[in-house]
């Protein structure tokens, strides 16, 4: 199954979304702001890199990862479907 990172600053909305996804069988991590989400994504990426014994290439991975995460932070690839 997929791991999903939910980024929503409203606590109640975040909780509802997370509970729905967990009930649907997904592994869910909650984040309440974009910076925390970026830190989480980076930590997961670096943990994966370490776990598959690529420490020698970790600096190269960081050099590739940081610009990608920066771009995602300032230019999200998914538009919201919610209307006000």
MODELLER restraints for C-alpha pairs under 7 A, 6 or more apart:
rsr = mdl.restraints
at = mdl.atoms
rsr.add(forms.Gaussian(group=physical.xy_distance, feature=features.Distance(at['CA:1:A'], at['CA:26:A']), mean=6.08, stdev=0.5))
rsr.add(forms.Gaussian(group=physical.xy_distance, feature=features.Distance(at['CA:2:A'], at['CA:26:A']), mean=5.78, stdev=0.5))
rsr.add(forms.Gaussian(group=physical.xy_distance, feature=features.Distance(at['CA:2:A'], at['CA:27:A']), mean=6.43, stdev=0.5))
rsr.add(forms.Gaussian(group=physical.xy_distance, feature=features.Distance(at['CA:3:A'], at['CA:26:A']), mean=6.15, stdev=0.5))
rsr.add(forms.Gaussian(group=physical.xy_distance, feature=features.Distance(at['CA:3:A'], at['CA:27:A']), mean=4.71, stdev=0.5))
rsr.add(forms.Gaussian(group=physical.xy_distance, feature=features.Distance(at['CA:3:A'], at['CA:28:A']), mean=5.84, stdev=0.5))
rsr.add(forms.Gaussian(group=physical.xy_distance, feature=features.Distance(at['CA:4:A'], at['CA:26:A']), mean=6.94, stdev=0.5))
rsr.add(forms.Gaussian(group=physical.xy_distance, feature=features.Distance(at['CA:4:A'], at['CA:27:A']), mean=6.16, stdev=0.5))
rsr.add(forms.Gaussian(group=physical.xy_distance, feature=features.Distance(at['CA:4:A'], at['CA:28:A']), mean=4.90, stdev=0.5))
rsr.add(forms.Gaussian(group=physical.xy_distance, feature=features.Distance(at['CA:4:A'], at['CA:29:A']), mean=6.30, stdev=0.5))
rsr.add(forms.Gaussian(group=physical.xy_distance, feature=features.Distance(at['CA:5:A'], at['CA:28:A']), mean=5.93, stdev=0.5))
rsr.add(forms.Gaussian(group=physical.xy_distance, feature=features.Distance(at['CA:5:A'], at['CA:29:A']), mean=4.87, stdev=0.5))
rsr.add(forms.Gaussian(group=physical.xy_distance, feature=features.Distance(at['CA:5:A'], at['CA:30:A']), mean=5.99, stdev=0.5))
rsr.add(forms.Gaussian(group=physical.xy_distance, feature=features.Distance(at['CA:6:A'], at['CA:18:A']), mean=6.99, stdev=0.5))
rsr.add(forms.Gaussian(group=physical.xy_distance, feature=features.Distance(at['CA:6:A'], at['CA:29:A']), mean=6.18, stdev=0.5))
rsr.add(forms.Gaussian(group=physical.xy_distance, feature=features.Distance(at['CA:6:A'], at['CA:30:A']), mean=4.97, stdev=0.5))
rsr.add(forms.Gaussian(group=physical.xy_distance, feature=features.Distance(at['CA:6:A'], at['CA:31:A']), mean=5.92, stdev=0.5))
rsr.add(forms.Gaussian(group=physical.xy_distance, feature=features.Distance(at['CA:7:A'], at['CA:30:A']), mean=6.32, stdev=0.5))
rsr.add(forms.Gaussian(group=physical.xy_distance, feature=features.Distance(at['CA:7:A'], at['CA:31:A']), mean=4.77, stdev=0.5))
rsr.add(forms.Gaussian(group=physical.xy_distance, feature=features.Distance(at['CA:7:A'], at['CA:32:A']), mean=5.54, stdev=0.5))
rsr.add(forms.Gaussian(group=physical.xy_distance, feature=features.Distance(at['CA:7:A'], at['CA:33:A']), mean=6.17, stdev=0.5))
rsr.add(forms.Gaussian(group=physical.xy_distance, feature=features.Distance(at['CA:7:A'], at['CA:34:A']), mean=6.78, stdev=0.5))
rsr.add(forms.Gaussian(group=physical.xy_distance, feature=features.Distance(at['CA:7:A'], at['CA:37:A']), mean=6.68, stdev=0.5))
rsr.add(forms.Gaussian(group=physical.xy_distance, feature=features.Distance(at['CA:8:A'], at['CA:14:A']), mean=5.37, stdev=0.5))
rsr.add(forms.Gaussian(group=physical.xy_distance, feature=features.Distance(at['CA:8:A'], at['CA:31:A']), mean=6.52, stdev=0.5))
rsr.add(forms.Gaussian(group=physical.xy_distance, feature=features.Distance(at['CA:8:A'], at['CA:32:A']), mean=5.08, stdev=0.5))
rsr.add(forms.Gaussian(group=physical.xy_distance, feature=features.Distance(at['CA:8:A'], at['CA:33:A']), mean=6.52, stdev=0.5))
rsr.add(forms.Gaussian(group=physical.xy_distance, feature=features.Distance(at['CA:9:A'], at['CA:32:A']), mean=4.32, stdev=0.5))
rsr.add(forms.Gaussian(group=physical.xy_distance, feature=features.Distance(at['CA:9:A'], at['CA:33:A']), mean=5.71, stdev=0.5))
rsr.add(forms.Gaussian(group=physical.xy_distance, feature=features.Distance(at['CA:14:A'], at['CA:30:A']), mean=6.98, stdev=0.5))
rsr.add(forms.Gaussian(group=physical.xy_distance, feature=features.Distance(at['CA:18:A'], at['CA:28:A']), mean=6.24, stdev=0.5))
rsr.add(forms.Gaussian(group=physical.xy_distance, feature=features.Distance(at['CA:18:A'], at['CA:30:A']), mean=6.95, stdev=0.5))
rsr.add(forms.Gaussian(group=physical.xy_distance, feature=features.Distance(at['CA:21:A'], at['CA:28:A']), mean=6.93, stdev=0.5))
rsr.add(forms.Gaussian(group=physical.xy_distance, feature=features.Distance(at['CA:22:A'], at['CA:28:A']), mean=6.36, stdev=0.5))
rsr.add(forms.Gaussian(group=physical.xy_distance, feature=features.Distance(at['CA:31:A'], at['CA:37:A']), mean=5.71, stdev=0.5))
rsr.add(forms.Gaussian(group=physical.xy_distance, feature=features.Distance(at['CA:34:A'], at['CA:73:A']), mean=6.93, stdev=0.5))
rsr.add(forms.Gaussian(group=physical.xy_distance, feature=features.Distance(at['CA:38:A'], at['CA:69:A']), mean=6.57, stdev=0.5))
rsr.add(forms.Gaussian(group=physical.xy_distance, feature=features.Distance(at['CA:49:A'], at['CA:55:A']), mean=6.91, stdev=0.5))
